[in-house]
Amino acid sequence: MTFQDLQLIAPLLKAVAEEGYTTPSPIQQKAIPPVLAGRDLVGCAQTGTGKTAAFALPLAALIYLSFRSGDGFSLEQYRRALSDAEFL
């Protein structure tokens, strides 16, 4: 599987390639598609496995696409979700 298989947008594919990444990690393979689909996700993986990119790449794609479509993007729903979450 490649990052292109995960249907990331061209600017992100270019950035990932420029950083030398060719194959998404297991957490990225599992997390990117549902985040791109707008679904909620909780992921757990060992340190250094690419969790940050697993969430940041699809969120960056969604933000990019919302601005390109003229819809804009609001972080309010995420702020509310985080304020309702309990962290242990």
C-alpha contacts under 8 A as a table, 3 or more apart, distances in Angstrom:
res1	aa1	res2	aa2	distance
1	M	5	D	6.16
1	M	23	T	6.46
1	M	24	P	7.22
1	M	29	Q	7.92
2	T	5	D	5.16
2	T	6	L	6.92
2	T	22	T	6.33
2	T	23	T	4.99
2	T	24	P	6.22
3	F	6	L	5.19
3	F	7	Q	7.10
3	F	8	L	6.73
3	F	13	L	6.74
3	F	22	T	6.93
3	F	23	T	6.36
3	F	24	P	5.99
4	Q	7	Q	5.32
4	Q	8	L	6.07
4	Q	13	L	6.70
5	D	8	L	7.84
6	L	29	Q	7.28
6	L	32	I	6.89
6	L	33	P	6.38
7	Q	33	P	7.99
8	L	12	L	6.45
8	L	13	L	6.34
8	L	57	L	7.70
8	L	58	P	6.99
8	L	61	A	6.77
9	I	12	L	5.58
9	I	13	L	6.26
9	I	61	A	6.20
10	A	13	L	4.97
10	A	14	K	6.09
11	P	14	K	5.14
11	P	15	A	6.26
12	L	15	A	4.98
12	L	16	V	6.04
12	L	57	L	7.12
12	L	61	A	7.40
13	L	16	V	5.18
13	L	17	A	6.13
14	K	17	A	5.16
14	K	18	E	6.09
15	A	18	E	5.07
15	A	19	E	6.34
16	V	19	E	5.24
16	V	20	G	6.57
16	V	21	Y	5.60
16	V	22	T	7.59
17	A	20	G	5.01
17	A	21	Y	5.40
17	A	22	T	6.39
18	E	21	Y	7.56
21	Y	24	P	7.50
24	P	27	I	7.95
24	P	28	Q	5.55
24	P	29	Q	5.89
25	S	28	Q	5.12
25	S	29	Q	6.15
25	S	49	T	6.50
25	S	50	G	6.56
26	P	29	Q	5.04
26	P	30	K	6.26
26	P	49	T	7.97
27	I	30	K	5.22
27	I	31	A	5.84
27	I	43	G	7.41
27	I	44	C	7.92
27	I	45	A	6.80
27	I	49	T	7.13
27	I	50	G	6.98
27	I	51	K	6.43
27	I	54	A	6.56
28	Q	31	A	5.11
28	Q	32	I	5.61
28	Q	50	G	6.71
28	Q	51	K	6.84
28	Q	53	A	7.16
28	Q	54	A	4.41
28	Q	55	F	7.92
29	Q	32	I	6.08
29	Q	33	P	7.40
29	Q	54	A	7.83
30	K	33	P	6.73
30	K	34	P	7.70
31	A	34	P	5.92
31	A	35	V	6.31
31	A	41	L	7.29
31	A	43	G	7.26
31	A	54	A	5.79
31	A	55	F	7.01
32	I	35	V	5.28
32	I	36	L	6.05
32	I	54	A	5.66
32	I	55	F	6.69
32	I	57	L	7.48
32	I	58	P	5.80
33	P	36	L	5.15
33	P	37	A	6.23
33	P	58	P	7.89
34	P	37	A	4.88
34	P	38	G	6.39
34	P	39	R	5.36
34	P	40	D	7.45
34	P	41	L	7.28
35	V	38	G	5.06
35	V	39	R	5.40
35	V	40	D	6.74
35	V	41	L	6.91
35	V	55	F	7.12
35	V	58	P	6.05
35	V	59	L	7.19
36	L	39	R	7.50
36	L	58	P	5.28
36	L	59	L	7.17
36	L	61	A	7.67
36	L	62	L	6.84
43	G	51	K	7.71
44	C	51	K	7.91
45	A	49	T	6.62
45	A	51	K	6.98
46	Q	49	T	5.97
47	T	50	G	7.91
48	G	51	K	7.61
50	G	53	A	5.41
50	G	54	A	6.12
51	K	54	A	4.85
51	K	55	F	6.60
52	T	55	F	5.55
52	T	56	A	5.87
53	A	56	A	4.80
53	A	57	L	5.40
54	A	57	L	6.15
54	A	58	P	7.23
55	F	58	P	5.97
55	F	59	L	6.28
56	A	59	L	5.13
56	A	60	A	5.91
57	L	60	A	5.18
57	L	61	A	6.27
58	P	61	A	4.92
58	P	62	L	6.19
59	L	62	L	5.06
59	L	63	I	6.17
60	A	63	I	5.13
60	A	64	Y	6.04
61	A	64	Y	5.08
61	A	65	L	6.08
62	L	65	L	5.17
62	L	66	S	6.06
63	I	66	S	5.19
63	I	67	F	6.31
63	I	72	G	7.90
63	I	73	F	6.22
64	Y	67	F	5.40
64	Y	68	R	6.22
65	L	68	R	5.02
65	L	69	S	6.11
66	S	69	S	5.19
66	S	70	G	6.32
66	S	71	D	5.34
66	S	72	G	5.36
66	S	73	F	6.01
67	F	70	G	5.08
67	F	71	D	6.01
67	F	72	G	4.85
67	F	73	F	6.77
68	R	71	D	7.72
69	S	72	G	7.65
74	S	77	Q	7.05
75	L	78	Y	5.31
75	L	79	R	6.24
76	E	79	R	4.99
76	E	80	R	6.17
77	Q	80	R	5.21
77	Q	81	A	6.17
78	Y	81	A	4.98
78	Y	82	L	6.08
79	R	82	L	5.21
79	R	83	S	6.12
80	R	83	S	5.08
80	R	84	D	6.24
81	A	84	D	5.21
81	A	85	A	6.28
82	L	85	A	5.06
83	S	86	E	7.98
